[in-house]
Amino acid sequence: MSLLQFLNGLTFAALLFLVASGFTLIFGLMRIVNLAHGAMYLMGGYVAYAAASASGSFLLGLSAAVLAVAALGLVEQGLLRFVGGNELRQVLLTLGLALMLNDAALVLFGGDTFSVPMPAALQGAASFLGLFYPRYRLFVLAAGLLVLVALWLVMHHTRLGALIRAGVDDAETVQAMGIDIRKVFVATFMLGMALAGIAGALGGAFLSLYPTADSEILVYSLAVVIIGGRGSLAGAVVGSLAVAMLSTYGQVFFPELSYFVIFGPMALLLAFRPLGLFGRTT
Amino acid sequence: MTAATGADGLAVTASPRAHRRVGWTALVLAALALVPFVLPGYFTSLATLMLIYALLAMSVDLLAGYAGRTSLCHGAIFGTATYVVMYMTTTAGGNPWLAALLGLVAAILVGAAFAALAVRTTGVYFLLLTLALGMVVWGICQRWTSVSGGENGLRGVSRPALLADPSVFYWFVLAVGVVATLAMWRLVCSPFGLALKGIRESESRMRSVGYHTTWHLFLGFVFSAAMAGLAGVLYAWFNSFVSPSTVALAQSVKGLLMVIVGGVGTLFGGIVGSVLIIVLENVASSFTERWSMVLGALFVLTMIFAPEGIVGKLRSHVARRASP
């Protein structure tokens, strides 16, 4: 029982990390709170569902989702150019975009619940430690870990990563040193969107897709960032684990109020560290 | 913002201008009171809805315009009051007036809890946090099916028998709205309201001058929540139905859009915004079901082309013409 719950929490955390890492990177570097992130996740899921059911290949669905969401991200970035510099206007613009995307998804896919078809190899349960556990969830956990390692390598061992880390702390100085920060912005935004697309495809197979899934994922991502602090990979990891575990165990003990449970620690944390665990002032 | 101080900076003094303003207000109120006699039933109910949403928009503007804190949880506070009233009158079968009182109290309590968490943050963080808090309310209403009815919501007659007639109800909402508007107007003109404005401009400066800024923000937030709750109670009586979409983010977004369209920091702009958005919603939904799409597009376009709002845009246009 407890190991099962623990694994459920861990796999959910892996998925949350996929969504929230992109969200927190964009927030940290560009100061853009992308409220359309949840809608992007949902779009990614729907595209993956459509492509995977049409072609019969999960991998194809996944790539389609990544491409489609990255393309949507480019459009969003183009729109954001118009309101550059003003944080509040940017946020409200992404909010409007979120409403539009959500409605567009409703037009295209209706109100029914879908699941992205899983590849045959990942169906069924794996047995270990006297426990039967869905293979697919373990796969999501592995994917989350893989992305974590990849992101860490990018952030700490590539030029782009160094620029992103420098940009999170002080974008103006980076620009003053002769680096075109806008290119870094575009790259980060696309990276974040691609992660949202991946998360949509992976999450669409075990959380399923329905019209309000985007809001739920967005709230979880917000909670992760509020707990972890913006722009920090470690913060995203800790935040995802905290939110996923709380929500998983919350569902066991207070099934109807599980939403409320993630809110307690968030409140506590804000009282002591308004910028989150790993957040820094500008 | 400079244009706004010219219009609302001077409090009521016994000047000819003030007399004229009182005259105009009386004229507008008289015209509003005549609505049920002149317009057919459907328009009266539309006007009632406009008054209710004007109250919500003004409550949002109290924080956004005067304290510089853009909130995305007022729809949830509004909806909390609606839920409480609907639950008390339908499931619990209580007295509608008592239900209204409890709804208002619930909104104030939720507002106080949210305020306690949110007043330490500013700017985008405030927006984010209030968004998350509002979503928690939505999540609870969606999942706590034994109380909230889940997706099906709660339905039933919640209005007191005294106000059953649509025209009477309209006058009641108008009267409540006028009193609430006056209260808000008094608040923003009072030293307390000026302190809020000071916090908007520079919180650190206000603190060093000796103001307890956190306490000011907290009280401002709770007052604003009470106004949103009042609107929510009236909405429950108006609609006789509540579902999770009443507390959803789109509700907060609608309130905020009304404020932005009407002009942030003008208080009465919220009334203009409410009228415009409700008219648009009704016109749009008569030939498309994609109201959410229209709302989103409106938001994007307003942010790109007229972030100071339609009233603000017109005012700056007029000002530019007057003084070349």
Interface residues (C-beta under 8 A of the other chain):
Chain A: R31 V33 L35 L79 F82 V83 N86 E87 L88 R89 V91 L92 L93 L95 G96 L97 A98 L99 M100 L101 N102 D103 A104 L106 V107 T212 S215 E216 L218 V219 L222 A223 V225 I226 E256 L257 S258 Y259 F260 F263 M266 A267 L270 A271 P274 L275
Chain B: T70 L72 L117 R120 T121 G123 V124 Y125 L127 L128 L129 L131 A132 L133 M135 V136 W138 G139 I140 Q142 R143 W144 T145 S146 A248 L249 A250 V253 L256 I260 R290 S292 M293 L295 G296 A297 L298 F299 V300 M303 I304 P307
